[in-house]
Each structure stands twice: as C-alpha cells, then as structure tokens.
C-alpha cells in the first residue's frame, strides 16, 4: 500500500504546472522585445569599444593641469591671471544690493596679493556722482575717493579657499564732502580693520578698485545708490570733521581732552595768582617787604640778631640756654 500522505494533492500539482508555463512564456516575451546588443567576442579577440564606458576616476586637485583648473566653478578660480579674471567683472550687475559673487571674491584675492604702495591715494579724487553716472568706464580700475568715515560692518569671509589669507572683510560707509543732508555715500570694502585707526567723523581717503554701483536703503527706507570700491585700507585725510555738522574741527574725544587740559591750566594759574595777591596784602598790612618763608625745626634756637657783637651795638646776646 502506497503512503499517500507524502504525495501533494492534485490541485497543488496542477497549479504548479500552470505557473511554470506562464513564467516561461513571460521570459520569452522579454527576450523577443529586447534590443540586440553587440555580439560576444570570440576567444582571443579584444572587446570592441562601445559608447557606454565607465567614467574615469576624478583626479585630485593637486594633479590637475592649468586648463583643468580654469574649467572649475568660478568660486575656485582665485589664481587665474588678471586678464582672465577681469572677464568675471563683465557679469557684475549694477544697482543691486548683494555682492556675494565670484567676481567680488576674485578681486579681493588680487588686492590681498598686491603691495601697499599700489594703494597710495592720488592727489585728485573722483567725484561720487561721476562713478554713479558711468560705472562701466571705471569698473576694475583704481580710483581715489575722499569723505567722512561714517561706520563699518565686519564680517567673516565664507569662501574657504580665500578665508585662510583674508579671514575678515570690513564694509565701510564713506560720506562725500562737503557734508550735507543730500551728500552721497560710498561703500568701501577693505581688508584692514578701520576701527583700530579711525573714529566716526574722521576725514579719510582711499584708493581702490571700483566694483559696481550698489543699491541700499537709507534710514527712511528710500532706495539710494552708492559707488562700491574694494581696497586694502582707509588712509587719514587732510583734516578731521565733526560727524553730521558739516564743519571742520577736532573729533569729540579730542575736544574733550583739550577742554580738560585747558581747564587744568586755567585753575593752576588762578591758584598761583590768588596766592600771590593774598601774600602781597599781608605784607602791606605788616609794613614788610615780601620775603620768602623759611621753615625752622621747633627744637632749634632762633637765629642771631643781625649786626655785630653785643658790646659793639649789635644787639643783645642770646641767652645761654645750657645754664652756664
């Protein structure tokens, strides 16, 4: 007698056969619809080069050629020649607020490498309104401007390739002279901290590369325009102006120090005069001529009277205080 418990039911066997038939038919359809690929090479033959090949591994930055470096994204192009870098300035847009762009950081990198002597201010300064009128004529060129130092905003350079040499930049606002309510303001980005050398209201001058016409909003929210320069540092101007007054004079700290010194001198002179007047009045009442006060120790005897010996009319001899 056969052991029927080990044999699967008829329904399960039928379902398995149907599944195998359907799977074989589906596989045949896939093979029939697939595009024909290149024939497999015979033994000993080289595989033909096809259009789809694995991409070569990327080279490290240190192994790249100059042509490959120039093809990198703009934020990495700080060491390109001046003639090539100036082309980045063609994409700069005037009358915009932001300047976080490749051309700006490239220009900062160039300024950082140049000697300080290249940024000595010229005798003739360019008026602010001229820079606003024809920005394309001055873009990327050295110009000198003068004005009053208003304020500064320090900020960290976000570009890693540049921050190792220039960790911070300082955005300064310079107001054009003579000071009026309608005086134009220039934006000057410098590499050196102006807070170490200047105070608000000091007259300054600066020579730098003109970058663009920058838009900003004043305290009332009105949009205004300012010429923007990139330079190394601010230099002291011909004079110092009181901020917001439109007149030439010392700064507030210098005025305060001058008043304190002047008041001290006046009080000292007044003390000497009062003392002399009081002494002259005392001498006039006593009928004596002015004389110097001589200090004497209290344990010493008084001095001898003026004149000769006692028997010659010189006055009484002093008592013998020793008792002899």
SEROVEX-764967 format. One line per 4 residues: number of its first residue (from 1); their letters; for each residue x, y, z of C-alpha. Coordinates in nm, 4 decimals, always signed. Example, Ala and Ser with C-alpha at 12.3 -4.5 7.8 and 13.67 -1.06 7.14 Angstrom:
<atoms>
1> AS> +1.2300 -0.4500 +0.7800  +1.3670 -0.1060 +0.7140
</atoms>
This chain:
<atoms>
1> XXXX> +0.0000 +0.0000 +0.0000  +0.1340 +0.3353 -0.1043  +0.1911 +0.6124 +0.1515  -0.0461 +0.8817 +0.0219
5> XXXX> +0.0444 +1.1292 +0.2972  +0.3721 +1.2198 +0.1196  +0.2114 +1.2928 -0.2201  +0.0836 +1.6502 -0.2782
9> XXXX> -0.2843 +1.6944 -0.3663  -0.3821 +1.7096 -0.7305  -0.4855 +2.0755 -0.7104  -0.1382 +2.1838 -0.5914
13> XXXX> +0.0334 +1.9910 -0.8735  -0.1946 +2.1446 -1.1335  -0.1298 +2.4991 -1.0055  +0.2474 +2.4407 -1.0123
17> XXXX> +0.2404 +2.3297 -1.3752  +0.0371 +2.6339 -1.4826  +0.2757 +2.8692 -1.3023  +0.5780 +2.7192 -1.4752
21> XXXX> +0.4116 +2.7555 -1.8160  +0.3246 +3.1243 -1.7543  +0.6783 +3.2070 -1.6347  +0.8351 +3.0538 -1.9449
25> XXXX> +0.6013 +3.2496 -2.1730  +0.6785 +3.5814 -1.9971  +1.0542 +3.5227 -2.0249  +1.0190 +3.4561 -2.3968
29> XXXX> +0.8385 +3.7846 -2.4488  +1.1165 +3.9772 -2.2695  +1.3878 +3.8183 -2.4829  +1.1915 +3.8884 -2.8014
33> XXXX> +1.1401 +4.2598 -2.7222  +1.4972 +4.3392 -2.6032  +1.7269 +4.5305 -2.8419  +2.0070 +4.3323 -2.9937
37> XXXX> +2.3415 +4.4009 -2.8287  +2.6909 +4.3592 -2.9638  +2.7948 +4.0001 -3.0280  +3.0162 +3.8448 -2.7705
41> XXXX> +3.3793 +3.8460 -2.8845  +3.5333 +3.5189 -2.9809  +3.8105 +3.3675 -2.7783  +4.1285 +3.5708 -2.8141
45> XXXX> +3.9569 +3.8758 -2.9664  +3.9521 +4.2161 -2.7942  +3.6167 +4.3594 -2.6947  +3.5059 +4.6407 -2.9286
49> XXXX> +3.4977 +4.9886 -2.7780  +3.1396 +5.0965 -2.7205  +2.9920 +5.4389 -2.6458  +2.8940 +5.3372 -2.2940
53> XXXX> +3.2104 +5.3010 -2.0884  +3.2813 +5.3577 -1.7223  +3.3724 +5.7199 -1.6393  +3.7387 +5.7666 -1.5440
57> XXXX> +3.8147 +5.8332 -1.1811  +3.8382 +6.2019 -1.0841  +4.1872 +6.3368 -1.0377  +4.2807 +6.5049 -0.7116
61> XXXX> +4.3048 +6.8834 -0.7284  +4.6835 +6.8771 -0.6909  +4.7201 +6.6639 -1.0052  +4.5089 +6.8895 -1.2309
65> XXXX> +4.6579 +7.0866 -1.5137  +4.6111 +7.4631 -1.5571  +4.3471 +7.4069 -1.8261  +4.1504 +7.1813 -1.5911
69> XXXX> +4.1756 +7.4304 -1.3064  +4.0404 +7.7087 -1.5282  +3.7371 +7.4919 -1.6005  +3.6468 +7.4670 -1.2322
73> XXXX> +3.3460 +7.6596 -1.0941  +3.4049 +8.0359 -1.0523  +3.4343 +8.0275 -0.6718  +3.7543 +7.8242 -0.7024
77> XXXX> +3.9194 +8.0479 -0.9600  +4.1321 +8.2814 -0.7487  +4.4735 +8.2209 -0.9016  +4.3881 +8.2851 -1.2648
81> XXXX> +4.5747 +8.5649 -1.4478  +4.4455 +8.9207 -1.4326  +4.3439 +8.9254 -1.7985  +4.1288 +8.6173 -1.7442
85> XXXX> +3.9862 +8.7313 -1.4104  +3.8775 +9.0698 -1.5401  +3.6308 +8.8867 -1.7624  +3.4394 +8.7908 -1.4463
89> XXXX> +3.3599 +9.1591 -1.3967  +3.1547 +9.1545 -1.7167  +2.8836 +8.9638 -1.5290  +2.8604 +9.2171 -1.2430
93> XXXX> +2.5199 +9.3873 -1.2244  +2.4861 +9.7496 -1.1134  +2.2122 +9.8815 -0.8850  +2.1958 +9.5591 -0.6843
97> XXXX> +2.2430 +9.5161 -0.3110  +2.4254 +9.1841 -0.2877  +2.7879 +9.1275 -0.3906  +2.8380 +8.7666 -0.2782
101> XXXX> +2.9664 +8.6512 -0.6165  +3.2732 +8.5068 -0.7864  +3.3963 +8.8363 -0.9355  +3.3974 +9.0063 -0.5946
105> XXXX> +3.5992 +8.7355 -0.4182  +3.8404 +8.7128 -0.7087  +3.9017 +9.0888 -0.6843  +3.9544 +9.0620 -0.3066
109> XXXX> +4.2131 +8.7881 -0.3635  +4.4004 +9.0077 -0.6110  +4.4009 +9.3092 -0.3751  +4.5350 +9.0939 -0.0915
113> XXXX> +4.8387 +8.9930 -0.3003  +4.9273 +9.3433 -0.4213  +5.1820 +9.5685 -0.2422  +5.0578 +9.8504 -0.0217
117> XXXX> +5.2300 +10.1096 -0.2399  +4.9796 +10.0410 -0.5181  +4.7015 +10.1798 -0.2981  +4.8542 +10.5146 -0.2031
121> XXXX> +4.5756 +10.7712 -0.2648  +4.6158 +11.0046 -0.5610  +4.6055 +11.3821 -0.5266  +4.2976 +11.4035 -0.7467
125> XXXX> +3.9855 +11.2247 -0.6252  +3.6980 +11.1074 -0.8451  +3.3574 +11.2554 -0.7520  +3.0949 +11.0076 -0.6397
129> XXXX> +2.8403 +11.1197 -0.8969  +3.0829 +11.0507 -1.1831  +3.1220 +10.6899 -1.0672  +2.7444 +10.6569 -1.0466
133> XXXX> +2.6934 +10.8036 -1.3930  +2.9378 +10.5870 -1.5909  +3.0182 +10.2747 -1.3848  +3.1250 +10.0683 -1.6869
137> XXXX> +3.4074 +10.3148 -1.7592  +3.5631 +10.2686 -1.4142  +3.4835 +9.9039 -1.3355  +3.8006 +9.7155 -1.2434
141> XXXX> +4.0110 +10.0334 -1.2364  +4.1886 +10.2055 -0.9473  +4.0203 +10.5270 -0.8292  +4.0652 +10.7574 -0.5286
145> XXXX> +3.7757 +10.8987 -0.3258  +3.7584 +11.1164 -0.0139  +3.4953 +11.1635 +0.2510  +3.3951 +11.1241 +0.6158
149> XXXX> +3.4133 +10.7861 +0.7870  +3.0572 +10.7027 +0.8997  +3.0521 +10.3385 +1.0161  +3.1822 +9.9877 +0.9491
153> XXXX> +3.0444 +9.6326 +0.9456  +3.2962 +9.3462 +0.9890  +3.2077 +9.0019 +0.8525  +3.3786 +8.6664 +0.8036
157> XXXX> +3.4731 +8.5551 +0.4514  +3.2612 +8.2470 +0.3691  +3.4879 +8.1125 +0.0924  +3.7268 +7.8564 +0.2387
161> XXXX> +3.9858 +7.8947 -0.0367  +4.0131 +8.2671 +0.0422  +3.9475 +8.2814 +0.4171  +4.2895 +8.1353 +0.5026
165> XXXX> +4.4527 +8.4544 +0.3659  +4.1674 +8.7014 +0.4253  +3.9621 +8.5828 +0.7251  +3.7616 +8.9056 +0.7662
169> XXXX> +3.6427 +9.1911 +0.5483  +3.5163 +9.5336 +0.6619  +3.2385 +9.7148 +0.4782  +3.2723 +10.0902 +0.5411
173> XXXX> +3.0374 +10.3753 +0.4561  +3.2123 +10.6964 +0.3493  +3.0141 +11.0198 +0.3141  +3.1210 +11.2679 +0.0492
177> XXXX> +3.2445 +11.6158 +0.1421  +3.1190 +11.8808 +0.1957  +2.8758 +11.7318 +0.4449  +2.5119 +11.7968 +0.3642
181> XXXX> +2.1850 +11.6138 +0.4135  +2.1990 +11.5132 +0.0480  +2.5656 +11.4049 +0.0471  +2.6283 +11.0796 -0.1370
185> XXXX> +2.7642 +10.7729 +0.0440  +3.0213 +10.5275 -0.0922  +3.0617 +10.1620 +0.0096  +3.4268 +10.0646 +0.0542
189> XXXX> +3.5242 +9.7049 +0.1407  +3.8717 +9.6953 +0.2996  +4.0971 +9.4190 +0.4297  +4.2341 +9.6052 +0.7373
193> XXXX> +4.0202 +9.6902 +1.0386  +3.9488 +10.0680 +1.0302  +3.8290 +10.0671 +1.3930  +4.1926 +10.0457 +1.5059
197> XXXX> +4.2824 +10.3773 +1.3426  +3.9705 +10.5901 +1.2951  +3.6649 +10.7164 +1.4753  +3.3284 +10.8083 +1.3384
201> XXXX> +3.3525 +11.1537 +1.1814  +3.7198 +11.1344 +1.0782  +3.8028 +11.2526 +0.7309  +3.9551 +10.9720 +0.5248
205> XXXX> +4.0691 +10.8939 +0.1733  +4.1034 +10.5596 -0.0010  +4.2338 +10.4206 -0.3278  +4.0787 +10.1001 -0.4519
209> XXXX> +3.9252 +9.9132 -0.7417  +3.5823 +10.0324 -0.8452  +3.3452 +9.7340 -0.8419  +2.9910 +9.8494 -0.9138
213> XXXX> +2.7046 +10.0825 -0.8291  +2.5447 +9.9346 -0.5204  +2.1824 +9.9869 -0.4143  +2.0916 +10.0298 -0.0472
217> XXXX> +1.8059 +10.1597 +0.1668  +1.8557 +10.4602 +0.3959  +1.7022 +10.5050 +0.7416  +1.3742 +10.6200 +0.5879
221> XXXX> +1.3583 +10.3118 +0.3644  +1.4310 +10.5048 +0.0464  +1.6444 +10.3238 -0.2095  +1.9703 +10.5018 -0.2868
225> XXXX> +2.2821 +10.4295 -0.4917  +2.6451 +10.4217 -0.3799  +2.9734 +10.3624 -0.5649  +3.1436 +10.0479 -0.4318
229> XXXX> +3.5210 +10.0013 -0.4061  +3.7493 +9.7170 -0.2944  +4.0693 +9.8402 -0.1248  +4.3291 +9.7478 +0.1339
233> XXXX> +4.2731 +10.0150 +0.3983  +4.1456 +10.3634 +0.4712  +4.4012 +10.6432 +0.4961  +4.3704 +10.9631 +0.7051
237> XXXX> +4.2502 +11.2651 +0.5097  +4.3669 +11.6242 +0.5132  +4.1510 +11.7160 +0.8132  +3.9047 +11.5785 +1.0648
241> XXXX> +3.5358 +11.6637 +1.0547  +3.2680 +11.6532 +1.3170  +3.0214 +11.3892 +1.2058  +2.6936 +11.5337 +1.0836
245> XXXX> +2.7844 +11.9040 +1.1329  +2.9480 +11.9939 +0.8055  +3.2297 +12.1899 +0.9690  +3.5995 +12.1313 +1.0125
249> XXXX> +3.7275 +12.0703 +1.3632  +3.8587 +11.8039 +1.6028  +3.6733 +11.4878 +1.6925  +3.4619 +11.4611 +2.0087
253> XXXX> +3.7317 +11.2813 +2.2083  +3.9955 +11.5359 +2.1136  +3.7617 +11.8231 +2.2057  +3.7009 +11.6667 +2.5482
257> XXXX> +4.0725 +11.6150 +2.6140  +4.1514 +11.9702 +2.5054  +3.8860 +12.1094 +2.7431  +4.0197 +11.9066 +3.0364
261> XXXX> +4.3792 +12.0183 +2.9726  +4.2767 +12.3808 +2.9247  +4.0664 +12.3840 +3.2428  +4.3533 +12.2343 +3.4436
265> XXXX> +4.5945 +12.5031 +3.3206  +4.3481 +12.7833 +3.3998  +4.2885 +12.6537 +3.7543  +4.6625 +12.6253 +3.8179
269> XXXX> +4.7280 +12.9826 +3.7017  +4.4352 +13.1112 +3.9091  +4.5703 +12.9354 +4.2192  +4.9110 +13.0986 +4.1776
273> XXXX> +4.7598 +13.4460 +4.1242  +4.5319 +13.4199 +4.4297  +4.8207 +13.3089 +4.6452  +5.0397 +13.5979 +4.5325
277> XXXX> +4.7633 +13.8542 +4.5855  +4.6950 +13.7244 +4.9368  +5.0623 +13.7354 +5.0282  +5.1069 +14.0915 +4.8987
281> XXXX> +4.8095 +14.2111 +5.1070  +4.9561 +14.0539 +5.4219  +5.2942 +14.2176 +5.3667  +5.1297 +14.5550 +5.3049
285> XXXX> +4.9466 +14.5424 +5.6414  +5.2617 +14.4487 +5.8351  +5.4762 +14.7075 +5.6574  +5.7269 +14.4481 +5.5491
289> XXXX> +5.8553 +14.3770 +5.2093  +5.7654 +14.0421 +5.0613  +6.0069 +13.7705 +5.1619  +6.0341 +13.4033 +5.1339
293> XXXX> +5.9093 +13.1839 +5.4148  +6.1905 +12.9925 +5.5806  +6.0964 +12.6810 +5.7679  +6.2715 +12.6042 +6.1013
297> XXXX> +6.2665 +12.2984 +6.3138  +6.0948 +12.3635 +6.6507  +6.3809 +12.2082 +6.8513  +6.6417 +12.4545 +6.7184
301> XXXX> +6.7154 +12.8003 +6.8781  +6.6132 +13.1135 +6.6854  +6.8843 +13.2721 +6.4654  +7.1119 +13.5527 +6.5943
305> XXXX> +7.0001 +13.9098 +6.5509  +7.1575 +14.0937 +6.2638  +7.4579 +14.3199 +6.3465  +7.7986 +14.2928 +6.5132
309> XXXX> +7.8982 +14.1730 +6.8605  +7.6902 +14.2607 +7.1634  +7.9390 +14.5199 +7.3007  +7.9535 +14.6985 +6.9664
313> XXXX> +7.5845 +14.7812 +6.9407  +7.4927 +14.4756 +6.7540  +7.2084 +14.3889 +6.9899  +7.1629 +14.1648 +7.2866
317> XXXX> +7.3407 +13.8411 +7.3074  +7.1202 +13.5341 +7.3128  +7.0685 +13.3663 +7.6475  +7.2816 +13.0722 +7.7311
321> XXXX> +7.0142 +12.8041 +7.7211  +7.2564 +12.5434 +7.8516  +7.2599 +12.7035 +8.2003  +7.6300 +12.8024 +8.2011
</atoms>
